[in-house]
């Protein structure tokens, strides 16, 4: 039983809030480099996603709502209210499912943290201020993720929204200097906004949920700044977030404060940067496909069998995708793209290959087998790799397995590939802008740096 209304146990949320508000939140050079790359990568994803239908429709909807304000929306000429700017930037950044993600919380962290920080920062906020705020927001997401574990995601909660809303509030609250009491209220209020469902994957609602998380974090901070309050026991209450969203044993929540202060969670877990614009759970299969591509002729394929953990497979339901949104969550589509085209790019998505009859015929040869993992508490484990087996018309079987996808901390993208992706997403930019982006954590005026490059043509 989790702590109830009469519990005298210090609220876990207060520990989190005090840590984010009061800890120096410093990082060593390696962790700072991870943070730097995550923000640069997400900035590129926001630029690329600004042209998508979901981002453009979201901007029209916000304009129709009549939100005035002076906060800039990246890659557009639109200015709006702070919460709505955070919302629109996060929607654009997540529109193509090209942005980073992390392991313990199973969230896309930077796409909710960065827009929330940018929405509340001063016009001259430094890179150092962004870095410490990011570390605070990531800490909240990762430590909550450790406590709620994969079970929360497996139950159908979209953790980018549930955990990300609290993370966005933590990052935005640190950005404007909330004290521990106000931070506690901000996180508590954010918890009341934290919802979102994995059954929405493959629709516009998926990137919208990332937007809701960023917006909710900003709104929670502004509400707490005005003196509004929330219950500090909202995490560990027997009718609170952990109990209702994850049925988490009390000892897991109670142990959360002990995880704070022993080094940044970002240093421990890192970020998974994506080389391909599709759900991260398709990337191990893509890695397998690329490894075997030169060993077979797609025209000779008789059958393709894919084996992966059940809680990965359940968010990839589209065997015959009918739209780009569905294709991003389709194992057959990603498999055939890897075997036939050697990967997946934004240009590929623009061509709509999932509608090609030859592609659809090949996708029908793909059979997905979900298995119960030996380590259900781990997103990736040596005991639970993805496995791909291709049977040819001659009866030959070619197999590959993958534990860590390309882009994971265990198999990181090179700096060259990171900047190739950024350039493809953003297009050419002023040389001095690119140069300063490389060192943004040490820049005195990072806020204007992030929004400097104008609207996409």
Secondary structure, DSSP 8 states (H G I E B T S, - for coil): --B-TT--S--HHHHHHHHHHHS-----HHHHHHHHHHHHHHHHHHHHHTTSHHHHHHHHHHHHHT----EE-TTSS-EE-HHHHHHHHHHHHHTTS-S-B-SSS-S--HHHHHHHHHHHS-TT--HHHHHHHHHHHHHHHHHHHHHHHHHHHHTTB-HHHHHHHHHHHHHHHHHHT--HHHHHHHHHHHHHH---BGGGTTSHHHHHHHHHHHHHHHHHHHHHHTT----TTTTTBTTSHHHHHH---HHHHHTGGGGTTSS-HHHHH--B--SSSS-GGGHHHHHHHHHHGGG--GGGEEEEEEEEEHHHHTT---SS--SHHHHTT-HHHHHHHHHHHSS--HHHHHHTGGGSHHHHHHHTTEEEEEE--S-TT-SS-TTS-EEEEEEETTS-EEEEEESS-TTSGGG---HHHHHHHHHHHH----HHHHHHHHTGGG-S-HHHHHT-S----
